[in-house]
Amino acid sequence: MAITGRDIEHLLYTETLDPILVVHNGVPEIVAAAELGACLGAVVVCSRTEVLRRVGERDLSEEDLSGLAAALSEAVADPSRARPLWPA
């Protein structure tokens, strides 16, 4: 499982109400916060609100998206290891 820059971009620009990026059954998915309870076993990665709080209301470059996706993928793969999650 790897989170990609496209997953982050989808999170930022989806029309889903209050979107959250989760990993469910090994696949990154965007779900509405209100529907999170239906995704049993899903790992919550981040919400659009959290990303915007960290990077601000700006266009992210491909490099920004890739760096953020890589950091989030590492955090999901090994949550016990401390590292900065938001390189962007």
Beta strands, then each sheet from edge to edge (+ up, - down):
strand 1: 19-24
strand 2: 27-32
strand 3: 43-47
sheet 1: 2+ 1- 3+
end
